[in-house]
Amino acid sequence: MKVLVAPLDWGLGHATRCVPVIREFLRAGAEVELAVVKANANFFREVFPELRQRLAPSYNIVYPKHGYNMALWLLKNSMHLNSVMRYEHHFAEEMVDRHGYDVLFSDNRFAFYSKRAYSIYMTHQRRIAFPRSFAAFERVGVMWHANIMRKFDEVWVPDMEIFPGYAGSLSHSGATPGDKPLRYVGPLSRFSEKTLPAVQRKSPIPENVDLEKDVDLMSVSEFMARSANVEWNVSDASMDAKKSARYKVVAVVSGVEPARTQFELQLREALLKIPGRHMMILGKPSAGYKTWTEGNIEFHTHLATPEFADAVRSADYVVSRGGYSTVMDMAELGAKCIFVPTPGQFEQIVLAHDLSKAGYAVEIKADQLNADTLVKSFESCVKMPKLGNSNLLRSAVENIARII
């Protein structure tokens, strides 16, 4: 079974949550290759140095200056997105023709499918939520997404099947693939003990990589409070790390431009004013592995998975965007989170608000992020709960192996 995995290049989260998927395909004996863009190539080279990479078309998503215009921006740029999708589909068909893939795995790449290969589409947003001011467009978005899903052989949702899981109505309502299978494969994190390799290497990332040419969610709060499967990630080792925390704050910068750089500058300015030792992970795997110190802040362009996990576990607080992949990762690591949703990404706003309301994380609006609001957030007693492990992903992969 030969598999080509292709994550969407909309921030690094789509790439990181593909890690457990790739490992399960490898465990099942598949030959796996990766369709990457330059922005996430080094990340995959670090985690899977032995896997062949092929250069895929990029969506080149750039946020508008004012995030609240994102919905209108998407409508305005629909012709560009359609053009990328047409080229992406041509690329997928060509890859199957030239290299004989049996399975194409798309993490939210809308047109990465082929009639000559078993095509899987993964998304946690069956429902693409819109702000109330644009609610009239939401049904159109659901219908459009349903049409996308029907072009694949099956759809995977990285969440628990029991409502509301981690993503609430985003993953449990909205678009369906018609008569195609819809499978919940459980929350996915690259830090999961079930998907980490037996031996973890600490090694620098190569400098260069050669490539082949307002929604209401009962959701997270009630589910996590009621679920009998909730575990608190508080092993003796992690508790010891917390007691001797090396960092007051570990800040994780991510997302697409210009919002990513705006977030970095806000964090830099705020942390320089807050006593204690801090770390900033800039989310730039394409820049290689570089580190330096400015004042009381230790900067890293990127961290390998083991070092990233160690930094998060040794921090009093983690400040990051509130993307769904980040939520799953922080839950796996048992972090005390302060989420600053990307302006205009309503999904992040919904998730951060709901987690904050449940008492599992602190929410700070992007335009209110500064030293004072961060210090005030330290007064909150929060902790991300961890759901029990499941074999949903393994079962889904084994089912694909049987089909092929």
C-alpha positions in Angstrom: 0.0 0.0 0.0 1.6 3.3 -1.2 0.2 6.4 0.5 0.8 10.1 -0.2 -0.1 12.5 2.7 -0.8 16.2 2.0 -1.7 18.7 4.7 -3.1 22.1 4.0 -0.5 24.9 4.3 -2.7 27.2 6.5 -0.4 27.4 9.6 1.6 24.5 10.9 -1.3 22.8 12.8 -2.4 20.7 9.8 1.1 19.3 9.4 1.5 18.5 13.1 -1.8 16.6 13.4 -0.8 14.5 10.4 2.1 13.0 12.4 0.0 10.3 14.2 -1.8 9.5 10.9 1.5 9.0 9.2 2.8 6.8 12.0 -0.3 4.6 11.9 0.1 4.1 8.2 3.8 3.2 8.7 2.8 0.8 11.5 0.4 -0.9 9.1 3.2 -1.5 6.7 2.4 1.2 4.2 5.0 3.0 2.0 4.3 6.7 2.9 5.4 9.8 1.1 4.7 13.4 1.8 3.3 16.2 -0.4 4.7 19.4 1.3 5.1 23.1 0.8 8.4 24.8 1.6 6.9 26.2 4.8 6.4 22.8 6.4 9.1 20.8 4.6 11.7 21.1 7.4 9.2 20.1 10.1 8.4 16.9 8.3 12.1 16.3 7.6 12.8 16.5 11.3 10.0 14.1 12.3 10.3 11.7 9.3 13.8 12.1 7.8 13.5 8.9 6.0 10.3 9.8 4.0 10.4 11.1 0.5 8.9 14.6 0.0 7.2 16.0 -3.0 6.6 19.7 -3.6 2.9 20.4 -3.6 1.0 23.6 -4.7 0.5 26.2 -1.9 -2.7 27.9 -1.2 -0.8 31.1 -0.2 -3.3 32.2 2.3 -2.5 35.7 3.7 -4.8 37.3 6.3 -6.3 40.7 5.7 -4.9 43.5 7.8 -8.0 43.5 9.9 -9.0 40.0 10.8 -12.7 40.8 11.0 -12.7 41.1 7.2 -11.6 37.5 6.7 -15.1 36.2 5.7 -15.3 38.9 3.0 -11.7 38.3 2.0 -12.5 34.7 1.3 -15.4 35.6 -0.9 -13.3 38.2 -2.7 -10.5 35.7 -3.3 -12.8 32.8 -4.3 -11.4 32.9 -7.9 -7.8 32.5 -6.6 -8.8 29.6 -4.3 -10.7 27.9 -7.2 -7.6 28.3 -9.4 -5.4 26.7 -6.7 -7.9 23.8 -6.3 -7.9 23.1 -10.0 -4.1 23.0 -10.1 -4.1 20.9 -6.9 -6.4 18.3 -8.4 -4.3 18.1 -11.5 -1.2 17.6 -9.3 -3.0 14.8 -7.4 -3.9 13.0 -10.6 -0.4 13.4 -11.9 1.1 12.0 -8.7 -1.0 8.9 -9.0 -0.1 8.5 -12.7 3.6 8.9 -12.2 4.2 7.2 -8.9 1.3 4.7 -8.5 -0.2 5.8 -5.1 -2.9 3.6 -3.8 -4.1 6.1 -1.2 -4.2 9.9 -1.2 -4.6 11.5 2.2 -5.7 15.1 2.3 -5.8 17.1 5.6 -8.2 19.8 4.5 -6.8 20.1 1.0 -10.1 20.6 -0.9 -9.1 19.1 -4.2 -6.4 16.6 -3.4 -8.2 13.5 -4.6 -8.1 11.1 -7.6 -10.6 8.6 -9.1 -7.7 6.2 -9.5 -6.6 6.2 -5.8 -8.6 5.7 -2.6 -8.9 9.3 -1.4 -9.4 10.3 2.2 -10.3 13.8 3.4 -9.7 14.9 7.0 -11.3 17.9 8.7 -12.6 18.9 12.1 -14.8 21.6 10.6 -17.8 19.8 9.1 -19.4 23.1 10.0 -17.4 26.2 9.1 -18.8 28.7 11.6 -19.4 32.3 10.7 -19.8 35.3 13.0 -23.4 36.4 13.5 -22.9 39.3 11.2 -22.2 36.8 8.4 -24.5 34.1 9.5 -26.4 34.2 6.3 -23.4 32.8 4.4 -23.0 29.8 6.8 -25.4 27.5 5.0 -23.8 28.3 1.7 -20.4 27.3 3.3 -21.9 24.1 4.6 -23.3 23.2 1.2 -20.0 24.0 -0.5 -18.0 21.9 2.0 -20.5 19.0 1.6 -19.8 19.1 -2.2 -16.1 19.0 -1.5 -16.5 15.9 0.8 -18.5 13.9 -1.7 -15.5 13.9 -4.1 -13.5 11.7 -1.6 -14.0 8.1 -0.8 -14.3 8.7 2.9 -14.0 11.6 5.5 -12.1 11.5 8.8 -12.9 13.8 11.7 -10.1 14.2 14.3 -12.4 14.3 17.4 -14.5 12.0 19.6 -17.7 10.6 18.0 -19.7 11.4 21.2 -20.9 15.0 21.0 -19.3 17.4 21.6 -15.8 16.1 21.9 -13.2 18.9 21.7 -14.6 20.8 18.7 -18.3 20.8 19.6 -20.7 21.7 16.8 -17.8 22.4 14.5 -17.1 18.7 14.2 -20.5 17.2 15.0 -22.9 19.1 12.6 -22.8 20.5 9.2 -21.5 19.0 6.0 -21.6 15.3 5.3 -20.0 13.2 2.5 -23.4 11.9 1.3 -23.3 8.1 1.0 -19.5 8.0 1.7 -18.2 6.8 5.1 -17.7 9.5 7.8 -15.3 8.3 10.5 -14.3 9.9 13.8 -10.7 9.0 14.4 -10.2 10.6 17.9 -8.2 13.7 18.9 -4.8 13.7 17.2 -1.6 15.0 18.7 2.0 14.5 17.7 2.8 14.2 21.4 0.6 11.2 22.0 2.5 8.4 23.7 0.7 5.9 21.3 2.2 7.6 18.2 5.6 8.7 19.4 8.5 6.6 18.2 10.1 4.2 20.7 13.3 6.2 20.7 13.2 9.9 20.4 16.2 11.7 18.9 17.3 15.2 19.8 18.9 16.6 16.7 19.0 20.0 15.0 16.8 20.6 12.0 18.6 20.8 8.7 19.1 24.4 7.4 17.9 23.4 3.9 15.7 20.7 2.5 15.9 19.5 -1.0 12.5 18.9 -2.5 11.4 17.2 -5.7 10.7 19.6 -8.4 -21.6 33.8 18.0 -22.0 29.9 17.9 -23.3 28.4 21.1 -21.3 25.3 22.1 -22.4 23.3 25.1 -19.7 21.3 23.9 -16.3 21.3 25.3 -17.3 22.5 28.8 -20.2 20.1 29.5 -18.6 17.2 27.7 -15.3 17.4 29.5 -17.1 17.9 32.9 -19.4 15.0 32.4 -17.2 12.5 30.6 -16.1 9.5 32.6 -13.1 9.2 30.4 -11.4 12.4 31.3 -7.9 12.0 32.7 -5.7 14.7 34.1 -2.2 14.6 32.7 -0.5 14.9 36.0 2.1 12.1 36.3 4.7 12.3 39.0 7.3 13.3 36.4 5.2 16.2 35.0 4.3 17.4 38.5 8.0 17.5 39.4 8.7 19.5 36.2 6.0 22.0 37.1 7.4 22.4 40.6 10.8 23.4 39.1 9.4 25.2 36.1 12.3 26.6 34.0 10.1 29.2 32.3 7.4 31.5 33.5 5.8 31.7 30.0 6.4 29.6 26.9 4.9 31.5 24.0 4.1 29.6 20.8 3.8 31.7 17.7 1.9 30.3 14.7 -0.5 31.1 11.9 -0.3 32.9 8.6 0.8 36.4 7.8 0.5 39.1 8.7 -1.3 37.9 11.9 1.7 35.7 12.8 4.2 38.5 12.9 1.7 40.8 14.7 1.3 38.2 17.4 5.1 37.7 17.7 5.7 41.5 18.2 2.9 41.7 20.8 4.3 38.8 22.8 7.9 40.1 22.6 6.9 43.6 23.9 4.7 42.1 26.7 7.2 39.4 27.9 10.1 41.8 28.1 8.1 43.7 30.8 7.2 40.6 32.9 9.8 39.4 35.4 11.0 35.8 35.0 12.5 33.7 32.3 10.4 33.2 29.2 10.7 31.3 25.9 9.3 32.2 22.5 9.0 29.5 19.8 8.5 31.3 16.6 7.0 28.5 14.5 9.4 28.9 11.6 10.6 25.4 10.7 11.8 26.6 7.2 14.3 28.9 9.0 16.1 25.9 10.5 17.1 25.5 14.1 18.3 28.8 15.5 18.3 30.2 19.1 19.3 33.4 20.8 18.4 35.5 23.9 17.1 39.0 24.2 16.7 40.3 27.7 14.7 37.7 29.7 13.4 35.9 26.6 15.0 32.8 25.0 14.0 32.7 21.3 13.8 29.6 19.1 12.9 29.6 15.4 11.6 26.1 15.9 11.9 23.2 18.3 12.0 19.5 17.5 9.0 17.5 18.9 10.8 16.2 22.1 12.2 19.6 23.0 8.9 21.3 22.3 7.1 18.9 24.7 9.8 19.4 27.3 9.5 23.2 27.1 5.7 23.1 27.5 5.8 20.8 30.4 8.4 22.9 32.2 6.4 26.2 31.8 4.1 27.8 34.3 1.9 29.0 31.4 1.7 28.5 27.7 0.5 31.4 25.5 -0.6 30.5 22.0 -3.2 30.8 19.3 -6.3 28.8 19.8 -6.3 26.6 16.7 -7.8 23.1 17.0 -4.4 21.3 16.5 -2.9 23.4 19.3 -5.9 22.6 21.6 -5.3 18.9 21.1 -1.5 19.2 21.6 -1.9 21.3 24.8 -4.4 18.8 26.2 -2.0 15.9 25.5 0.7 17.8 27.3 -1.5 18.9 30.3 -0.6 22.6 29.8 -1.9 25.7 31.5 -3.0 27.6 28.5 -3.7 31.3 27.6 -5.3 31.4 24.2 -5.1 34.5 22.0 -7.4 33.7 19.0 -6.3 34.9 15.6 -8.6 37.9 14.6 -11.0 36.8 12.0 -10.7 33.1 12.6 -14.0 32.5 14.2 -13.2 28.9 14.8 -10.4 29.9 17.2 -12.6 32.5 18.9 -15.3 29.9 19.6 -12.8 27.3 20.9 -11.0 29.8 23.2 -14.2 31.2 24.5 -15.7 27.8 25.3 -12.5 26.5 27.0 -12.3 29.6 29.0 -15.9 29.4 30.1 -15.2 25.8 31.2 -12.3 26.9 33.3 -9.7 24.9 31.3 -7.9 27.9 29.7 -7.7 31.6 29.8 -8.8 33.7 26.8 -7.3 37.1 25.8 -8.5 38.9 22.8 -5.8 39.8 20.3 -6.3 43.6 20.7 -6.1 43.3 24.5 -2.8 41.3 24.6 -0.2 43.1 26.7 1.9 42.7 29.8 -1.0 43.7 32.2 -3.5 41.2 30.8 -1.0 38.4 30.8 0.0 39.1 34.4 -3.7 39.2 35.4 -4.3 35.9 33.6 -1.7 34.2 35.8 -4.2 34.5 38.7 -6.5 32.0 37.0 -6.3 28.4 38.0 -6.7 26.5 34.7 -5.6 23.1 33.3 -6.3 21.4 30.0 -8.0 18.0 30.6 -6.9 15.0 28.6 -9.5 12.6 27.1 -8.9 8.9 27.4 -7.0 7.2 24.5 -8.9 5.3 21.8 -8.1 3.0 18.9 -10.2 4.9 16.4 -7.3 6.0 14.3 -5.7 2.6 14.2 -9.0 1.0 13.3 -9.5 3.5 10.4 -6.1 2.8 9.0 -6.4 -0.9 9.3 -9.8 -0.7 7.5 -8.0 1.2 4.6 -5.4 -1.5 4.5 -8.1 -4.2 4.1 -9.8 -2.2 1.3 -6.6 -1.8 -0.6 
